[in-house]
Amino acid sequence: MDVKRIAVIGSGLMGSGIAYVSAWNGYDVTINDIKQEYVDSGMDRIRNDVMTGIDKGKMSMTEAEGLIGRMKGNVDLEAAVKDADLVIEAIFENMDVKKEVFGRIDAAAPSHTILATNTSSLSIDELASSTKRPDKFIGMHYFSPVAAMKLLEIVVGDKTSSETIAIAEAVGAKQNKTTVRAKNSPGFIVNRILMPVLRESILLYEQGVATMEELDTAMVAGAKFAAGPFALGDFVGLDVAFNAMSTLYRELGDCFKPPETLKKLVDAGHLGNKTKKGFYDYSGKGPAPEPYKGVDRDWLVTRVSMPVIREAMILVDDGIANKEDIDKAMILGASFPEGPFAMAQRVGMDKVKTEITKLHEELGECYSVPKMLQ
Ligand SMILES: NC(=O)c1ccc[n+]([C@@H]2O[C@H](COP(=O)([O-])OP(=O)(O)OC[C@H]3O[C@@H](n4cnc5c(N)ncnc54)[C@H](O)[C@@H]3O)[C@@H](O)[C@H]2O)c1
């Protein structure tokens, strides 16, 4: 099937971004929300993106008019999906609300229509169960800001058909995204592999092994990360990081338990840059940084990187994603300087095995050696 018309449900941050990249790349788009004022603010965001495109010389006036001409907004869900070939849902992250909305979409959309969700953390299979077409149900997980981020995770449910996967990947390619495939599982690829970076760093800090600044400096200067784990956590939002880690904790168990320091900051409303306080203080009145503990930088980089490589290997062991897609996803979705498998190759598989075995012996089952290394 050749997708021509896309309905985007939810005109918030993600929905307006998805609508923008769709209309920009030639699709007819209907954007839907529960109130006209929400649709209007989504359309305003899209117009702003268009103006930025024009200002930067990426888009001509004629192209901008074409893009806006391909967009419609409405507050009637059934009308929004009735002639869509693909529906992409981007409403609140709430299972019950999403299931109710998908039940209605399923009843109103033509039988050929593919239904996609942009959920970050909910099960694709459970969402699909609210429809009578689980074979035509798929996850299309975009990253924020949608216009700038190249990555699109295609999340495949138990019953998703290969035709549905091919259609979602073709739409992603036409939207100018690099697609990677993941089987439905908590955190998909990027969030699952990113969480150990933050969790391990916080645990090392809590154990008094290194200060936050010391860990951030090690990962930036030593591992060439664009930002250290604490600075990145503050930038993303500690509530967002806590929710992502809590999903993994709920689904995968204690090895993903959010550390106390993170929980306390979130409970106190210290959410990072947006509240001017998180791991760091951005008010200009914070305490002076703690003196460095003086731990070896290479040791720190290895100590934080090994659990990340381990997590990537477990995804392959469990058939969730392949090595190439994992490396691509971490570079494009999390700004890693190189993918975990490229990193393992560079360090040497023997050393990776030795280091993870050491962690396993010292710290227990959360650091068990992945099958592919045994
Ligand atoms: N924000 C991110 O960085 C990010 C990244 C990837 C995925 N996601 C996922 O994308 C989804 C949307 O996130 P967001 O950040 O755009 O949220 P948002 O709060 O900015 O927007 C959600 C929009 O959905 C609308 N909505 C709620 N119920 C609706 C309904 N029944 N019908 C139509 N519209 C409805 C709301 O009015 C709101 O405008 C979530 O599932 C989130 O997990 C978010």
The ligand as an ORCA input file, in Angstrom:
! r2SCAN-3c Opt
* xyz 0 1
  N       8.179     14.472     24.657
  C       9.103     13.621     24.203
  O      10.309     13.863     24.224
  C       8.639     12.294     23.629
  C       9.524     11.558     22.840
  C       9.095     10.359     22.252
  C       7.783      9.932     22.480
  N       6.960     10.665     23.270
  C       5.580     10.172     23.449
  O       4.718     10.925     22.610
  C       3.409     11.029     23.206
  C       3.009     12.487     23.290
  O       3.978     13.188     24.041
  P       4.094     14.788     23.971
  O       5.368     15.112     24.660
  O       3.851     15.262     22.578
  O       2.839     15.206     24.897
  P       2.056     16.604     24.932
  O       1.485     16.692     26.290
  O       2.907     17.714     24.416
  O       0.873     16.395     23.880
  C      -0.163     15.476     24.044
  C      -1.373     16.023     23.286
  O      -2.363     14.991     23.205
  C      -3.613     15.609     23.328
  N      -4.631     14.619     23.678
  C      -4.863     14.047     24.864
  N      -5.903     13.172     24.773
  C      -6.312     13.204     23.499
  C      -7.339     12.535     22.770
  N      -8.156     11.681     23.376
  N      -7.481     12.787     21.457
  C      -6.653     13.680     20.832
  N      -5.672     14.349     21.471
  C      -5.502     14.114     22.780
  C      -3.398     16.669     24.404
  O      -4.433     17.635     24.400
  C      -2.035     17.213     23.985
  O      -2.164     18.292     23.070
  C       3.512     10.296     24.533
  O       3.074      8.977     24.364
  C       5.000     10.336     24.837
  O       5.403      9.259     25.665
  C       7.347     11.852     23.833
*
